[in-house]
Amino acid sequence: MSRPASGGNPYVNLGVLAVVVVALCFLPVMTSPYYIRVATGIALWAGIALSWNVICGYAGYISFGHVAFFGIGAYTTAILMQPNMDWNFWATLPVAAVIAGGVAALVGWPALRLRGAYFAIATWALAEAVRELTTVLHFTGGSGGLKTPIRLDENFFFYTMLATTAIAYAFCYLLLERSRFGFQVKALRDNEVAARAQGINTNLVKIEAFVLSAVIPAVLGGINAYWITFINPDSVLNTIITDQLVVMVLVGGLGHAWGPALGATAMFLLQEQLRVSYGETTAYIIIVGALVMAIVLFLPDGLVSLGRRARRMRLVRQLLGRVRDDVAPQRAEKQTEEATQ
Amino acid sequence: MTELAQALVGGILIGGLYVAISIGFSLSFGVLDVVDLAVGMWVVLGAFAAIVASDALKVDAFALLPVVFIVFGVVGWLIAPLIYRVRTSKYALPALMGLAFTFGLATLIRGGLLTTFGYTPRTVRTSFFSGNVELFGITAPAIRVAGFGFAVVATGLFIAFLFYTRTGLAIRATAQSKENAGLMGIDVKRISSLVYAIYTGLTAMAGAMLGAIYAMTPEVGLRYTLFAFFVVVLAGLGSVVGVMAAGLFLGVLQSLVTTYVGADYTLLVVFGVLFVALLLFPQGISRRGLA
């Protein structure tokens, strides 16, 4: 589940990665501003989807309140950049990360000790509570929202978003696939009692994973607030954001290092295409819901499980192999007969 | 003083409906081992079904309550095997996948309702219960009293079914231990479908009732999901008395917050109480909350 599905030669993988990185870096030179906006959106969603994958795919706790951290980040940046505060944009991002991490630790502390369902709804309630809070408080602008200073530089946002997401991916990859922490998280996901018996402080590891998965959307939310220049509870705290995360990660591949990026790209392009063809439509929510159900039923490991080395393909090969095995003994007998003659 | 009494009575009257919503939810959690995140959507769907049907058939919405129960029972009966299949699959993390599945179901229903009816709030119109009821100097809208009466009858019938029939015994046995129930010759899959069907029917019917009291939009479904979960966390799994107490408590809490603080703060307070409850009772109040 956690090994890269492509497998094979690490140099080939690195080469492919290098080509992708170079192509992304030179994207603004090659295409029009519209496609840069689309690419920025993909980078944003790939980052948030990654963060959801950390808590759900690796730690095995489903969070339906991730939009809360995105919103907290967006509001922190927006509030600190108001004319009366006038902070530098870069200085606001660490603050957003710290606040979101603190909230995650506070909520995760009681909720993560319980069975997954309790955590799922506690986070969901958190998202609704945050949304209600921003609507009634005055310094968040209520339901009217907040404006951020306007910066008309698509390339700046593209590179910022891309770099943030890339750093997040590199960080999570090293932490979850190449370190002790990753083994601890996966161990508690697969069997919590056994993990505890091995001396892992499971409660602490779970909270750490949750904080990690809260910090990423907060930073991205901050960048997003600066990018879209106007935020309100309906845009950055909308439940549709959580819906999107769930479907993106499930489509891509739960608990897989590169699954979220794949799923985010596929779903964002689909959504963008729908928007271009039919305008803003709530029918998209139907598609999201139906896709989530279909994937849970028929393709629980997502698109990455269709890869060459994945379990599903191995099953097919095993079936083929068994057919060959049925044939093989007869051939062997014939050969021995021929040999004796 | 009258204001406080008024708020308390209003809260208890609404709380009865929360009990009706949560009791099936709690049982299906126990039997299917999956938290149905679509519970709030069944509430909203029930209300919208009553609105559409009474408009189309020119029948009073309350006369259609049994029809709502049967229709949604059938729908639940058809969906339950899918949830059962996801929950019992040999695949990794079936519990998590079960949650994701019902989440997808909730999203699907929400999207469908938004696309069909839009964001405009609607109410179930009925001419049966109008005006106010006055007792001991406390006035309450007749519709709320009727809602409470309905909740008492529905919950009572449900409990009688659970405790005085052989099927009810099988359901309670399944909720306690699926393996042992299966060994005693109970078809666990069938029982799961039955429980889910009764639960969806009951919840949709309570939703139609609730729709006559509060305006419904597809967006409020989430609110009722959180309410039902709040009740189950506070009550503890498998405790019928607990569900009643917690449901009434939620009604009173909501009523007090609305009267003295403001309706905008309801979910904040509910979340705060939920947070404290989870903090004080890490065993999930009932021991089955543990991982």
Interface residues (C-beta under 8 A of the other chain):
Chain A: M1 C56 G60 Y61 I62 F64 V107 W109 P110 A111 R113 L114 R115 G116 A117 Y118 A120 I121 A122 W124 A125 L126 E128 A129 E132 L133 T135 V136 R189 D190 E192 T239 D243 V246 V247 L250 L254 G255 T281 T282 A283 Y284 I285 I286 I287 V288 G289 A290 L291 V292 M293 V296 L297 P300
Chain B: F29 V34 V35 L37 L82 R85 V86 S89 Y91 A92 L93 A95 L96 M97 L99 A100 F101 F103 G104 L105 A106 T107 L108 I109 R110 G111 G112 L114 T115 L222 R223 T225 L226 F229 F230 V233 G262 D264 Y265 L267 L268 V270 F271 G272 L274 F275 L278 L279 P282 G284 R288 G289 L290 A291
